Amino acid sequence: DISGAEFYDTILDIAPSPLDANAIWVGTDDGLIQRTADGGAHWSNVTPPFVAPWGRVPAVEPSRVSAGRAYAVVDRHVMGDRHPYILATEDGGASWTSIVRGLPADQPARVVREDPVNANVLYAGLEQGVWYSLDRGAHWRSFRFEMPPTSVHDLRIAPRERDLVAGTHGRGVYIFDDLTPIEGLAAAENGRAPVLFAPLPATTWYYWWKSQYGTWDTGCCSPTGTFAAFDPPYGAAISYYLPRPLPKNPILEVRDARGALVRRIEGTNDSGINRIAWNLTSEPPEPWHDTGEWNQGPSDGAPVVPGKYTLQLHAGSTPLEQALDVLPDPRAAWTQSDYVARAAFLTELNNELSSMDVALNRLDRLRLHARGAMLREATLARDAFTSGVRNPEDDQLMPDQVRERLTILAGTVALSQGPPLPPHYREAQAVRADYERAMNRYRHFIEDYHIPVTP
């Protein structure tokens, strides 16, 4: 390419030790690994003699737990040698060990990284994907999942999110969210019992936000239309390990600081690592079945308040528990009392909606078999709750009844993501009065026709 790159030896990686500021490792494009122990005053060639010459050393990874430990990659594919070369030293480069057992023999290695939490866990980028080791390179396993078979030239670990970020040659950037289960996988496999991994804190992100372009959702595209990929599922990522599939799917329960049940989630039932997401909401209200899917009711309950929660995984005779911190959005100006007010407001609306939908479902069943006066009274009780919309545009022609007013009010506050304002409270009070009248009519109908309390 006449750029001159072929004519001069080049340093490809400079890697200072995180434990010793005077210890610096260097990898070069002519296959050498150099190290200084005195801040650069003197350098030593610590290249292992058993590696054939004239490779490239694109990555050296000093350990975070031992000043003498490091890992290095040698890439010799330009010499016609497609074998992977990943090396480990415990004594500052005086001696090296090859750690490639389990790696494909025809894929050059590009990078190796040590996990910042569990130093026994290593990640390697090869010509066709990512690999990981739970025993410092003694054995390797594929970490590709849905990644295409692409050359991975660099790997980084985000310190706060603990995400593994892979930079590839020609396929863009890939991210594996939350390495916690990988960091604890060896212990889980050795224990041969279900394990609930400790979750990272979850943040109640304000996920609609203003920009100079207006309001837009961060989950898909930028304002200019440039593709920006999807975010991970909102809320808490919860990972657990099963040594084998269970007779039935495990159940995850979320409880608040008082021990009250907040949400129940059915988990997956695969052997190995399973992951589900809790979107930081409570149980949804009862749905109304005899209406369009769009109008049956929200699939989630009220958003929870930032605070401390307990996860309980029912995957055996004894529940497995882990603590979970739910944090407020650091960008938002809302106080804890604002979060409490919003959750209480929406919870009360959801409770009213749930009670109405239980009544509506019962009235719909009764009307299938009722005749004469009973059918008329059941229909009047039903009409006190809802205008009977069937299609999304019906409410343009039909006057809103208490159920329509309640769902509109709940949706308005939910989309605002802030605490309810005085107009919201006034509308809630007016809706509550109509709700009580409709519920009283329903109760009188049940009593007048001596319908059993149990549906």
C-alpha positions as CSV (number, residue, x, y, z in Angstrom):
1,D,0.0,0.0,0.0
2,I,3.1,2.2,-0.2
3,S,2.4,3.7,3.2
4,G,5.7,2.8,4.7
5,A,4.2,0.6,7.4
6,E,6.1,-2.4,6.0
7,F,9.5,-0.7,6.5
8,Y,9.5,0.2,10.2
9,D,9.0,-2.0,13.3
10,T,5.9,-0.8,15.1
11,I,4.7,-1.1,18.7
12,L,1.2,-2.5,18.5
13,D,0.3,-2.5,22.2
14,I,1.6,-0.6,25.3
15,A,0.2,-2.2,28.5
16,P,1.1,-0.7,31.9
17,S,0.6,-3.0,34.9
18,P,-2.4,-1.9,37.0
19,L,-0.5,-3.0,40.1
20,D,3.0,-1.5,39.5
21,A,3.3,1.8,37.7
22,N,7.0,1.0,36.8
23,A,6.1,-2.3,35.0
24,I,5.1,-1.8,31.4
25,W,4.6,-4.5,28.7
26,V,5.0,-3.9,25.0
27,G,3.9,-6.0,22.0
28,T,5.4,-5.3,18.5
29,D,4.6,-6.2,14.9
30,D,7.7,-8.3,14.5
31,G,6.8,-10.8,17.2
32,L,8.5,-9.4,20.3
33,I,7.3,-9.0,23.8
34,Q,9.3,-6.4,25.8
35,R,9.0,-5.5,29.4
36,T,10.4,-2.8,31.7
37,A,10.3,-3.0,35.5
38,D,11.8,0.5,36.2
39,G,9.4,2.8,34.2
40,G,11.3,2.5,30.9
41,A,14.9,3.1,32.1
42,H,15.8,-0.5,31.0
43,W,13.9,-2.9,28.8
44,S,14.1,-6.7,28.5
45,N,13.1,-8.9,25.6
46,V,10.9,-11.5,27.3
47,T,9.6,-13.2,24.1
48,P,9.3,-17.0,24.7
49,P,11.8,-18.9,22.5
50,F,9.3,-21.7,21.6
51,V,7.1,-19.3,19.5
52,A,8.2,-19.1,15.9
53,P,9.5,-15.6,14.9
54,W,8.0,-12.8,12.8
55,G,4.5,-12.9,14.2
56,R,2.6,-9.9,15.5
57,V,1.9,-9.2,19.2
58,P,-1.4,-7.1,19.1
59,A,-2.3,-7.6,22.7
60,V,-0.5,-7.9,26.1
61,E,-2.8,-8.1,29.2
62,P,-1.1,-7.5,32.6
63,S,-3.0,-9.2,35.4
64,R,-5.0,-7.2,38.0
65,V,-4.1,-9.6,40.8
66,S,-0.4,-10.3,40.3
67,A,2.3,-8.0,39.1
68,G,4.2,-10.9,37.5
69,R,1.3,-12.4,35.7
70,A,0.4,-11.4,32.2
71,Y,-1.1,-12.8,29.0
72,A,0.0,-12.2,25.4
73,V,-1.3,-13.0,21.9
74,V,0.9,-13.8,18.9
75,D,-0.7,-13.6,15.5
76,R,1.3,-15.4,12.7
77,H,-1.3,-15.6,10.0
78,V,0.7,-13.3,7.7
79,M,3.4,-16.0,7.8
80,G,0.9,-18.7,6.7
81,D,0.5,-20.0,10.3
82,R,-3.2,-19.9,11.3
83,H,-2.7,-21.5,14.7
84,P,-3.8,-19.5,17.8
85,Y,-1.1,-18.4,20.1
86,I,-2.1,-17.3,23.6
87,L,0.6,-17.2,26.3
88,A,0.7,-16.8,30.0
89,T,3.5,-15.9,32.5
90,E,3.6,-15.8,36.2
91,D,7.1,-14.5,36.7
92,G,7.3,-11.3,34.7
93,G,8.0,-13.0,31.4
94,A,10.9,-15.2,32.5
95,S,8.9,-18.2,31.5
96,W,5.7,-18.7,29.4
97,T,3.0,-21.3,29.0
98,S,0.8,-21.9,26.0
99,I,-2.9,-21.8,26.9
100,V,-4.8,-22.8,23.8
101,R,-6.5,-26.1,24.8
102,G,-9.9,-26.2,23.3
103,L,-9.4,-23.4,20.8
104,P,-9.9,-24.1,17.1
105,A,-6.5,-24.9,15.5
106,D,-7.2,-22.8,12.4
107,Q,-8.2,-19.5,13.9
108,P,-5.5,-16.9,14.8
109,A,-6.0,-15.2,18.1
110,R,-6.2,-11.4,18.2
111,V,-6.7,-10.4,21.8
112,V,-7.0,-11.8,25.3
113,R,-8.5,-10.1,28.4
114,E,-8.7,-10.9,32.1
115,D,-12.0,-10.5,33.9
116,P,-11.8,-7.6,36.4
117,V,-13.8,-9.5,39.1
118,N,-12.7,-13.1,38.7
119,A,-9.1,-13.3,37.6
120,N,-9.6,-17.0,36.7
121,V,-11.9,-16.0,33.8
122,L,-10.3,-15.0,30.5
123,Y,-11.8,-13.8,27.2
124,A,-10.2,-14.2,23.8
125,G,-11.0,-12.8,20.5
126,L,-10.2,-15.1,17.5
127,E,-10.6,-15.0,13.8
128,Q,-14.2,-16.2,14.0
129,G,-15.6,-15.2,17.4
130,V,-15.1,-14.9,21.1
131,W,-14.0,-17.6,23.5
132,Y,-13.8,-17.8,27.3
133,S,-12.0,-19.8,29.9
134,L,-13.0,-20.3,33.6
135,D,-9.6,-21.7,34.6
136,R,-7.0,-19.1,33.4
137,G,-6.8,-20.7,29.9
138,A,-6.5,-24.4,30.8
139,H,-9.7,-25.0,28.9
140,W,-11.7,-22.8,26.5
141,R,-15.3,-22.6,25.4
142,S,-17.1,-20.8,22.6
143,F,-18.7,-17.4,23.6
144,R,-20.2,-16.6,20.2
145,F,-23.9,-17.1,20.8
146,E,-25.7,-15.0,18.1
147,M,-22.5,-13.3,16.8
148,P,-21.6,-13.9,13.2
149,P,-18.3,-15.7,12.5
150,T,-16.3,-12.5,12.4
151,S,-12.7,-11.6,13.3
152,V,-12.6,-10.1,16.8
153,H,-9.8,-7.6,17.1
154,D,-10.3,-6.2,20.5
155,L,-12.3,-6.9,23.7
156,R,-13.0,-4.5,26.6
157,I,-15.0,-4.8,29.8
158,A,-17.1,-1.9,30.9
159,P,-16.2,-1.5,34.6
160,R,-19.6,-0.2,35.8
161,E,-22.1,-2.3,33.7
162,R,-19.6,-5.3,33.5
163,D,-20.4,-5.7,29.8
164,L,-18.1,-7.4,27.4
165,V,-17.6,-5.2,24.4
166,A,-16.2,-6.8,21.2
167,G,-14.7,-4.8,18.4
168,T,-14.7,-6.7,15.1
169,H,-13.2,-6.4,11.7
170,G,-16.1,-5.6,9.4
171,R,-19.1,-6.4,11.6
172,G,-19.2,-3.5,14.0
173,V,-19.4,-3.6,17.8
174,Y,-21.1,-6.4,19.8
175,I,-21.9,-6.2,23.5
176,F,-22.7,-9.1,25.9
177,D,-24.6,-7.5,28.9
178,D,-23.5,-8.3,32.4
179,L,-20.7,-10.8,32.9
180,T,-21.8,-11.7,36.4
181,P,-23.0,-15.2,35.6
182,I,-19.9,-16.0,33.6
183,E,-17.8,-14.8,36.6
184,G,-19.6,-17.2,38.9
185,L,-20.2,-20.1,36.4
186,A,-17.3,-22.3,37.6
187,A,-18.5,-22.3,41.2
188,A,-22.1,-22.9,40.0
189,E,-21.0,-25.9,37.9
190,N,-19.0,-27.4,40.7
191,G,-21.9,-27.1,43.1
192,R,-24.3,-28.9,40.8
193,A,-27.3,-27.2,42.3
194,P,-29.4,-24.2,41.1
195,V,-27.7,-20.8,41.7
196,L,-29.2,-17.3,41.7
197,F,-26.4,-14.9,40.8
198,A,-26.1,-11.6,42.6
199,P,-27.7,-9.0,40.3
200,L,-26.2,-5.6,39.5
201,P,-28.1,-2.5,40.7
202,A,-31.0,-1.5,38.4
203,T,-31.8,2.1,37.6
204,T,-35.2,3.5,37.0
205,W,-34.1,5.3,33.8
206,Y,-36.2,8.1,32.4
207,Y,-36.3,6.4,29.0
208,W,-38.0,9.1,26.9
209,W,-36.0,12.3,26.8
210,K,-35.8,15.6,25.1
211,S,-33.2,16.6,22.6
212,Q,-32.8,19.5,20.2
213,Y,-34.7,17.3,17.7
214,G,-37.7,16.8,20.0
215,T,-38.8,13.7,21.9
216,W,-37.6,10.3,20.8
217,D,-37.1,6.8,22.1
218,T,-33.5,5.8,22.7
219,G,-34.3,2.1,22.0
220,C,-33.9,2.2,18.2
221,C,-32.7,5.0,16.2
222,S,-30.9,8.4,16.5
223,P,-32.7,11.6,15.4
224,T,-30.9,11.6,12.1
225,G,-32.1,8.1,11.3
226,T,-28.7,6.5,11.8
227,F,-29.0,3.0,13.1
228,A,-27.8,2.8,16.7
229,A,-28.9,-0.7,17.8
230,F,-31.3,-1.7,20.6
231,D,-30.7,-1.3,24.3
232,P,-30.8,-4.3,26.7
233,P,-34.1,-5.0,28.3
234,Y,-35.1,-2.2,30.7
235,G,-34.8,-2.9,34.4
236,A,-32.9,-5.6,36.3
237,A,-31.1,-8.4,34.5
238,I,-31.5,-11.5,36.7
239,S,-29.4,-14.6,35.9
240,Y,-29.5,-18.0,37.4
241,Y,-27.9,-21.4,36.8
242,L,-29.7,-24.8,36.5
243,P,-27.6,-28.0,36.4
244,R,-30.5,-29.6,34.6
245,P,-34.1,-28.7,33.5
246,L,-36.7,-28.8,36.3
247,P,-40.1,-30.5,36.2
248,K,-41.7,-27.1,35.8
249,N,-40.5,-23.6,35.0
250,P,-38.9,-21.8,38.0
251,I,-40.7,-18.8,39.5
252,L,-38.9,-15.5,40.4
253,E,-40.6,-13.5,43.2
254,V,-39.6,-9.9,43.9
255,R,-40.3,-8.6,47.4
256,D,-40.0,-5.1,48.9
257,A,-38.2,-4.1,52.1
258,R,-41.2,-5.2,54.1
259,G,-41.4,-8.6,52.5
260,A,-44.5,-7.9,50.5
261,L,-44.8,-9.5,47.1
262,V,-44.2,-7.0,44.3
263,R,-44.0,-9.2,41.1
264,R,-44.0,-12.8,40.1
265,I,-42.1,-13.8,36.9
266,E,-42.0,-17.2,35.2
267,G,-38.4,-18.1,34.3
268,T,-36.9,-20.2,31.6
269,N,-36.0,-23.8,32.2
270,D,-32.8,-24.6,30.3
271,S,-29.8,-26.3,31.8
272,G,-26.9,-23.8,32.3
273,I,-27.3,-20.1,32.5
274,N,-30.8,-18.6,32.2
275,R,-31.5,-14.9,32.2
276,I,-34.8,-13.0,32.6
277,A,-35.5,-9.3,33.0
278,W,-37.7,-7.5,35.6
279,N,-38.9,-4.2,34.2
280,L,-39.2,-2.6,37.7
281,T,-43.0,-2.7,37.8
282,S,-45.5,-4.4,40.1
283,E,-48.1,-7.0,39.2
284,P,-50.5,-5.9,36.4
285,P,-54.2,-5.5,37.1
286,E,-56.7,-8.1,36.1
287,P,-57.4,-7.9,32.3
288,W,-60.8,-7.5,30.8
289,H,-61.1,-10.5,28.4
290,D,-64.1,-9.6,26.3
291,T,-62.6,-6.7,24.5
292,G,-59.8,-6.0,22.0
293,E,-56.3,-6.9,23.0
294,W,-55.3,-3.3,22.9
295,N,-58.0,-2.5,25.6
296,Q,-57.6,-5.4,27.9
297,G,-55.4,-3.5,30.3
298,P,-51.8,-2.8,31.0
299,S,-49.4,-5.8,30.9
300,D,-47.4,-4.2,33.9
301,G,-48.4,-2.7,37.1
302,A,-47.1,0.6,38.7
303,P,-43.4,1.4,38.6
304,V,-41.7,0.5,41.8
305,V,-40.0,3.0,44.1
306,P,-36.2,3.2,44.2
307,G,-35.0,1.2,47.2
308,K,-34.0,-2.3,48.4
309,Y,-35.7,-5.4,47.1
310,T,-35.2,-9.1,47.6
311,L,-35.2,-11.7,44.7
312,Q,-36.5,-15.2,45.5
313,L,-36.0,-17.9,42.9
314,H,-38.2,-21.0,43.4
315,A,-36.2,-23.7,41.7
316,G,-36.2,-26.4,44.3
317,S,-37.3,-27.1,47.9
318,T,-35.7,-24.0,49.3
319,P,-36.0,-20.5,47.6
320,L,-32.7,-18.9,46.5
321,E,-32.3,-15.3,47.6
322,Q,-30.3,-12.3,46.4
323,A,-30.6,-8.6,47.3
324,L,-31.3,-6.0,44.6
325,D,-30.8,-2.3,44.7
326,V,-33.1,-0.2,42.5
327,L,-31.6,3.2,42.0
328,P,-33.2,6.5,40.9
329,D,-32.3,8.1,37.6
330,P,-29.3,10.3,38.4
331,R,-30.4,12.7,35.7
332,A,-33.9,13.3,37.1
333,A,-34.8,16.0,39.7
334,W,-37.5,13.9,41.4
335,T,-37.2,13.2,45.1
336,Q,-37.9,9.9,46.8
337,S,-41.3,11.3,47.8
338,D,-42.1,12.0,44.1
339,Y,-41.4,8.4,43.3
340,V,-43.6,7.3,46.2
341,A,-46.4,9.5,45.1
342,R,-46.3,8.3,41.5
343,A,-46.3,4.7,42.5
344,A,-49.1,5.1,45.0
345,F,-51.2,7.0,42.5
346,L,-50.9,4.5,39.7
347,T,-51.3,1.5,42.1
348,E,-54.6,2.9,43.3
349,L,-55.8,3.4,39.7
350,N,-54.7,-0.1,38.9
351,N,-56.5,-1.5,41.9
352,E,-59.7,0.2,40.7
353,L,-59.2,-1.1,37.1
354,S,-58.6,-4.6,38.4
355,S,-61.8,-4.6,40.4
356,M,-63.8,-3.3,37.5
357,D,-62.3,-5.9,35.1
358,V,-63.1,-8.7,37.6
359,A,-66.7,-7.4,37.6
360,L,-66.8,-7.1,33.8
361,N,-65.5,-10.6,33.3
362,R,-68.2,-11.9,35.6
363,L,-70.9,-9.9,34.0
364,D,-69.8,-11.1,30.5
365,R,-70.1,-14.7,31.7
366,L,-73.5,-14.1,33.3
367,R,-74.9,-12.4,30.2
368,L,-74.2,-15.4,28.1
369,H,-77.0,-17.3,29.9
370,A,-79.2,-14.6,31.3
371,R,-82.6,-13.8,29.9
372,G,-85.3,-11.1,30.4
373,A,-84.9,-8.7,33.3
374,M,-81.7,-10.4,34.5
375,L,-80.0,-9.8,31.1
376,R,-81.2,-6.2,31.1
377,E,-79.9,-5.5,34.6
378,A,-76.6,-7.2,33.8
379,T,-76.2,-5.1,30.7
380,L,-77.0,-1.9,32.6
381,A,-74.4,-2.8,35.2
382,R,-71.8,-3.5,32.5
383,D,-72.6,-0.2,30.7
384,A,-72.0,1.7,33.9
385,F,-68.4,0.6,33.7
386,T,-67.6,1.0,30.1
387,S,-68.9,2.5,26.8
388,G,-68.1,-0.9,25.2
389,V,-65.4,0.1,22.8
390,R,-64.3,-2.8,20.6
391,N,-61.9,-1.1,18.1
392,P,-59.2,1.6,18.8
393,E,-61.3,4.3,17.1
394,D,-64.6,3.6,18.8
395,D,-63.8,6.0,21.6
396,Q,-64.0,8.8,19.1
397,L,-67.7,8.3,18.8
398,M,-68.7,6.8,22.2
399,P,-68.7,8.9,25.4
400,D,-66.0,7.7,27.9
401,Q,-67.3,5.8,30.9
402,V,-65.4,5.3,34.2
403,R,-63.1,2.6,32.7
404,E,-62.1,4.7,29.7
405,R,-61.5,7.7,31.9
406,L,-59.4,5.7,34.3
407,T,-57.2,4.1,31.7
408,I,-56.6,7.5,30.0
409,L,-55.6,9.0,33.3
410,A,-53.3,6.2,34.2
411,G,-51.7,6.3,30.8
412,T,-51.1,10.0,31.0
413,V,-49.3,9.8,34.3
414,A,-47.3,6.7,33.2
415,L,-46.0,8.4,30.1
416,S,-45.1,11.6,32.0
417,Q,-42.9,9.4,34.3
418,G,-43.1,12.2,36.8
419,P,-45.2,12.5,40.0
420,P,-48.9,13.2,39.5
421,L,-49.9,16.9,39.3
422,P,-53.0,18.6,40.8
423,P,-55.1,18.1,37.7
424,H,-54.3,14.4,37.8
425,Y,-55.5,14.2,41.4
426,R,-58.7,16.1,40.6
427,E,-59.5,13.8,37.7
428,A,-58.7,10.7,39.9
429,Q,-61.2,12.0,42.5
430,A,-63.9,12.5,39.9
431,V,-63.2,9.1,38.4
432,R,-63.3,7.5,41.8
433,A,-66.8,8.8,42.5
434,D,-68.1,7.3,39.2
435,Y,-66.2,4.1,40.0
436,E,-68.0,3.8,43.4
437,R,-71.4,4.3,41.7
438,A,-70.7,1.7,39.1
439,M,-69.4,-0.8,41.6
440,N,-72.5,-0.2,43.8
441,R,-74.7,-1.0,40.9
442,Y,-72.8,-4.1,40.2
443,R,-73.0,-5.3,43.8
444,H,-76.8,-4.6,44.0
445,F,-77.3,-6.7,40.8
446,I,-75.3,-9.6,42.3
447,E,-77.3,-9.3,45.6
448,D,-80.7,-8.9,43.9
449,Y,-80.3,-12.1,41.8
450,H,-78.7,-14.0,44.6
451,I,-75.6,-14.8,42.6
452,P,-73.0,-16.7,44.6
453,V,-70.0,-14.6,45.6
454,T,-67.6,-17.1,44.1
455,P,-67.7,-16.7,40.3
